[in-house]
């Protein structure tokens, strides 16, 4: 018997005996597994996940305790080693967080995969959300924190599935200290976590340290007790962390798990993936690297650590790789069922494909959940590339359609459901977004299958070209590496399929060239998107010396304030004079700084410097931005006088522009509520702009809005405006706001206390923006445009309040002008315009007919100019037709070729306008039979005229932009035809 300490919501309960059941050995290995544990006669864990087709070494627990949580006992209280228990991935995550929470760390939720950092594309590290804190640009939210951060990295995408532990999506468990504890505590706790909390045998753990870090060596060896034989000093490339050329940096230390301690200490290599796996990385951020490369001690020493959840799960669950842990394997198992292939009996290549699906499906589900939709740029391209890789891999495995009989259906939504089932303890919000995620995956998969078909056609074309060229080195036909890469990267065509199809056609493929193209792409990807850059610059100096700005703008548009900082061209100064652009920091301000989509206020700062001389300073404020932390930067121009640090100024916001912004911001909330009512609650914000003259709202949706939907949205909003509802604003804890149903604004970061803006019965959102006090202040709302801006993203632009009145008045003025011009009433304008358009179409048709007749008449006058050449009496005409248009030129050529007996050829040219040339060639069947083709023939003539063109063998058209060369082109046509027909026998 042994015991578990059970925790409910209120605290620890007494130690209660728990039956651990019996143990049984696996079929042929030395690994043992436990039967489900029991409490009060009932199993704590289900064994439903043990599948007869699953490899014996990947049996794990599928379900977890939801009503109680397990806290591990001390080693002397346990009868069995904790490493004998099957530990779920969810439990590893919870135990890590609880371990550090019990040591004073605040548990911080994972930030979005879409970072609030322009230097990186996606969240690639656990420390990213704390980057401004490490830089000193933001005050530390807490002395120390712990997180389980969702991360995405695509720099090693080609290794996914091929190695035991490369992923695109992974969870990084971390503990962070912001000037609180440092090296000793970080090392001691890391060892305690791995050996006591997770029960890893200390004799299997090795440690790496920076070569000069004697402090770390002494702590590991003397205080922790790691034998010096298992402590390896490493160079700067391996164990000195830097954020860039300059900025915070410091030595680091890693804990490695040894799968084969029997190999001894001699020549142990941490790069040997078959023996070692890095579990825990500790970064001791203690220096700042300066421009000259020298190091200076940071004022505040920090700790940044990372433990890969999937790696720890591999070790604790005793499986051969990360993919066969309970974090990923259920997705693999679902894919193997869809493919009707036993994973246990599959070869390595097939298993690798299943692993790719398991990894990538996690990535795309969480990316789409966080608001990223497939596109051809930025984050959207990352999602699209991963989705296409899953689709083509599924096709390679033989998964067809939705595996329910619809060959054109999608299988990704079936896999996504499994991912979402596993998400409860990672991001519960994913389940609420499931309909949107499934729809996006289905749409993207079906769209890609059509692209894949085009890729197959392009492959056929490449193979034909390779066969016709026959190879250049005597090695037979070869498909170039660039062509293989184009098929792979643009059309998602698997290299394996390309090679298989090429082999069937007798064509080799240039794999070395393909790998070179892949390496170029990898290098660009790594350089662009996989480094978190930290720099210490003027912003840091400013933020260290100036306190946060007190914002007064919710209650007033006017306030006195003290100038605390001045910058010109980004550099701090003490005084600025008239005519200069300046950035001003005040101790308090009524000006709203741009955030949440709402632009910054405009207005003025006034300062009476000398009451006797009546000298005055006037600064026009054109924008206000929020610097790191809570500092408001007022950007403007000094119109009069001089401003200096310490000056007392009167800050006045432009009341009319603020009113416009308030109206548009509240209208944006109403628009989101109306969209959810009309097109579905799953639609969500993907961006916004609240300006003085309009509002812009981006949202996730797969098609254009229908006319009646736009009208319904407008009617809903205008009805809410007419209801004259008072808005309610309140500040509350973030968790409470979410429980109340408040919607978070896209891309915003929130603290523990949040501001909630509610239109009772209509909308509730987390929002720090400015709003009307009653919906009637909005006056009116009108959508002025709705369009797609990316795949799956729509954009609405609208006006409200004064901008709405201006828009309506402007449209009314245009309508009155139309009525005056057309001499009809407003309600008859559309009918009159339709009539005018019909008359215009009829007139154009008549003109076209007349032009064709004139062209044919003109052609009839040159028909007798036909020249007879050769023994076959071939007749041809080469003639300039003046300024007739290209359509008429075509009609003339058709008339002439029909008038002349076969064999015959006609080449005509004209200059239909300034800088324009039209050419046409028509060849009869007899001429084509001699080897001449109109399409090829006319190309050389078009080049003379500075253009190009082509067409069929019997008829072709071309254009140019050098009319002065038309006669030369026609002379060449005449000479070439005579030469061709004279040589004909």
LINGI-V824432 format. One record per pair of residues at least 12 apart in sequence whose C-alpha atoms are under 6 Angstrom apart, sorted by sequence separation. I is the first residue (numbers start at 1). GAP is how many residues later the second one is. D is the distance in Angstrom with one decimal. If there is no record, write none. Layout:
I,GAP,D
I,GAP,D
This chain:
23,12,6.0
239,12,5.9
240,12,5.6
286,12,5.5
310,12,5.5
466,12,5.7
606,12,4.9
623,12,5.2
686,12,5.0
755,12,5.8
785,12,5.3
908,12,5.4
947,12,5.5
22,13,5.9
49,13,5.1
239,13,5.1
466,13,6.0
605,13,5.8
622,13,6.0
685,13,5.9
686,13,4.8
755,13,6.0
784,13,5.7
907,13,5.8
921,13,5.6
947,13,3.9
3,14,5.0
21,14,5.8
154,14,5.4
568,14,5.2
605,14,5.0
621,14,5.7
622,14,5.2
685,14,4.5
784,14,5.2
907,14,4.5
946,14,5.0
3,15,5.5
153,15,4.8
260,15,5.6
286,15,4.8
567,15,5.9
604,15,5.5
621,15,4.2
684,15,5.5
783,15,4.2
906,15,5.6
935,15,4.4
945,15,5.0
946,15,5.5
21,16,5.9
152,16,5.3
259,16,5.0
285,16,5.8
567,16,5.0
604,16,4.6
620,16,5.3
684,16,5.7
782,16,5.5
906,16,5.1
935,16,4.5
946,16,5.7
20,17,4.6
46,17,5.9
152,17,4.7
258,17,5.7
285,17,5.0
566,17,5.7
604,17,5.4
620,17,5.4
683,17,5.5
782,17,5.5
905,17,5.8
935,17,5.4
945,17,4.8
19,18,5.8
151,18,5.7
258,18,4.9
285,18,5.9
566,18,4.8
603,18,5.1
619,18,5.6
734,18,5.3
781,18,5.8
905,18,4.6
935,18,5.5
19,19,5.2
151,19,5.5
257,19,5.6
284,19,5.2
364,19,5.8
565,19,5.8
602,19,5.3
619,19,4.4
733,19,5.6
734,19,5.6
781,19,4.5
934,19,4.8
151,20,5.9
257,20,5.4
283,20,5.9
565,20,4.8
602,20,5.0
619,20,5.6
733,20,4.4
734,20,5.6
780,20,5.5
904,20,5.4
933,20,4.2
934,20,5.5
945,20,5.4
18,21,5.4
150,21,4.7
256,21,5.5
283,21,5.1
564,21,5.5
602,21,5.9
618,21,5.4
732,21,5.4
744,21,6.0
780,21,5.7
903,21,5.7
934,21,5.5
935,21,5.0
149,22,5.5
211,22,4.5
256,22,4.4
283,22,5.8
332,22,5.6
563,22,6.0
564,22,5.2
618,22,5.0
732,22,5.6
742,22,4.8
743,22,4.4
744,22,5.1
779,22,5.2
902,22,5.8
934,22,5.5
126,23,5.3
149,23,5.2
208,23,5.6
210,23,5.5
211,23,5.1
256,23,5.6
282,23,4.5
563,23,4.7
600,23,5.2
617,23,5.0
731,23,5.4
742,23,4.6
743,23,5.9
778,23,4.8
903,23,4.5
148,24,5.6
206,24,4.9
207,24,4.8
208,24,4.7
209,24,5.0
210,24,5.1
211,24,5.6
255,24,5.7
281,24,5.5
562,24,5.5
600,24,4.7
617,24,4.3
731,24,4.4
902,24,5.9
903,24,5.4
148,25,4.5
208,25,5.9
255,25,5.1
281,25,5.3
413,25,5.0
562,25,5.7
616,25,6.0
617,25,5.8
665,25,5.8
730,25,5.7
944,25,6.0
147,26,5.8
254,26,5.5
280,26,5.8
332,26,5.1
360,26,6.0
664,26,5.9
730,26,5.3
124,27,5.0
147,27,5.4
254,27,4.4
280,27,4.5
331,27,5.2
561,27,5.7
729,27,5.5
883,27,5.3
885,27,4.9
123,28,5.4
124,28,5.3
146,28,5.5
253,28,5.9
279,28,5.7
729,28,4.6
876,28,5.4
880,28,5.8
881,28,5.9
882,28,5.1
883,28,4.7
884,28,5.3
941,28,5.1
124,29,5.7
146,29,4.3
210,29,4.9
253,29,5.1
478,29,5.5
481,29,4.8
485,29,5.6
728,29,5.9
874,29,5.3
875,29,4.8
876,29,4.5
877,29,4.8
878,29,4.8
879,29,5.1
880,29,4.8
881,29,5.1
883,29,4.3
145,30,5.8
252,30,5.4
328,30,5.9
477,30,5.0
478,30,4.8
479,30,4.6
480,30,5.2
661,30,5.8
728,30,5.1
874,30,5.6
876,30,5.6
878,30,5.8
880,30,5.7
145,31,5.2
252,31,4.3
478,31,5.4
479,31,6.0
593,31,4.6
594,31,5.3
661,31,5.1
664,31,5.8
727,31,5.7
923,31,4.8
144,32,5.4
252,32,5.7
410,32,5.5
481,32,4.0
593,32,4.8
660,32,5.1
727,32,5.0
886,32,5.8
922,32,5.6
144,33,4.3
251,33,5.6
357,33,5.3
481,33,4.0
557,33,5.2
593,33,5.5
855,33,5.7
859,33,5.6
922,33,4.5
144,34,5.8
250,34,5.4
921,34,5.7
143,35,5.4
250,35,4.6
657,35,5.9
921,35,5.4
249,36,5.3
250,36,5.4
455,36,5.4
852,36,4.9
856,36,5.0
920,36,5.8
143,37,5.6
250,37,5.6
551,37,5.8
552,37,5.8
553,37,3.9
855,37,5.5
920,37,4.5
107,38,5.9
110,38,5.9
249,38,5.2
549,38,5.1
550,38,4.3
551,38,5.3
552,38,4.6
553,38,5.9
919,38,5.7
105,39,5.0
106,39,4.5
107,39,5.0
108,39,5.3
110,39,4.5
248,39,5.7
249,39,5.9
452,39,5.8
549,39,5.0
551,39,5.9
674,39,5.5
919,39,5.0
105,40,4.5
107,40,5.9
248,40,4.4
919,40,6.0
105,41,5.9
210,41,5.7
247,41,5.1
918,41,4.7
247,42,5.1
607,42,4.7
917,42,5.3
246,43,4.9
606,43,5.4
917,43,4.7
209,44,4.5
246,44,5.5
606,44,5.0
916,44,5.9
917,44,5.7
208,45,5.3
605,45,5.5
916,45,4.7
126,46,5.8
208,46,5.2
605,46,4.6
727,46,5.4
915,46,4.8
917,46,5.6
207,47,5.6
726,47,5.8
727,47,5.7
915,47,5.9
207,48,4.7
585,48,5.2
604,48,5.4
726,48,4.3
206,49,5.8
584,49,5.6
603,49,5.7
725,49,5.4
206,50,5.0
584,50,4.9
603,50,4.4
724,50,5.8
725,50,5.4
205,51,5.6
583,51,5.4
603,51,4.6
724,51,5.1
205,52,4.9
583,52,4.5
602,52,5.7
724,52,4.6
204,53,5.8
582,53,6.0
204,54,5.0
582,54,5.6
721,54,4.8
722,54,5.9
581,55,5.7
582,55,5.9
721,55,5.0
581,56,4.4
580,57,5.8
580,58,5.8
339,59,5.7
579,59,5.4
8,60,5.8
339,60,4.8
578,60,4.9
369,61,5.9
578,61,5.7
7,62,5.4
578,62,5.3
6,63,6.0
578,63,5.3
6,64,5.3
578,64,5.9
577,65,4.2
5,66,5.3
576,66,5.7
576,67,5.5
575,68,5.8
575,69,4.2
574,70,5.7
574,71,5.6
2,76,5.6
2,77,5.7
565,80,6.0
549,81,6.0
564,81,5.7
548,82,4.7
549,82,5.0
563,82,5.2
548,83,4.8
549,83,5.9
563,83,5.1
562,84,5.8
563,84,5.4
562,85,5.7
562,86,4.6
561,87,5.7
561,88,5.4
560,89,5.7
560,90,4.4
673,90,6.0
702,90,4.6
559,91,5.8
597,91,5.2
598,91,5.9
701,91,5.2
559,92,5.4
597,92,4.6
598,92,4.3
599,92,5.8
700,92,5.7
701,92,5.7
558,93,5.6
597,93,5.5
700,93,4.8
558,94,4.7
699,94,5.7
557,95,6.0
699,95,5.5
557,96,5.2
698,96,5.6
698,97,4.4
697,98,5.7
697,99,5.2
696,100,5.7
696,101,4.5
695,102,5.8
695,103,5.4
694,104,5.9
666,105,5.5
694,105,4.8
662,108,5.2
662,109,4.3
663,109,6.0
662,110,5.5
693,110,5.6
870,111,5.6
870,112,4.9
663,115,5.3
83,116,5.7
82,117,5.4
179,121,4.9
179,122,5.1
179,123,5.2
178,124,5.0
177,125,5.3
177,126,4.8
176,127,5.2
176,128,4.9
175,130,5.6
174,131,5.1
174,132,4.5
173,133,5.5
172,134,5.8
173,134,4.9
172,135,5.6
172,136,4.9
171,138,5.6
164,157,4.5
165,157,5.4
162,190,5.8
161,191,4.6
161,194,4.8
169,194,4.9
161,195,5.1
160,196,6.0
89,224,5.8
86,231,5.8
89,238,6.0
436,246,5.9
58,261,5.5
57,262,5.7
58,266,5.9
247,287,5.6
247,288,4.5
55,289,5.3
244,289,5.7
247,289,5.5
54,290,5.9
243,290,5.0
243,291,5.3
155,370,5.9
155,371,5.3
137,403,5.3
137,406,5.9
121,408,5.9
120,409,5.5
375,416,5.5
138,490,5.6
137,491,5.2
138,491,4.2
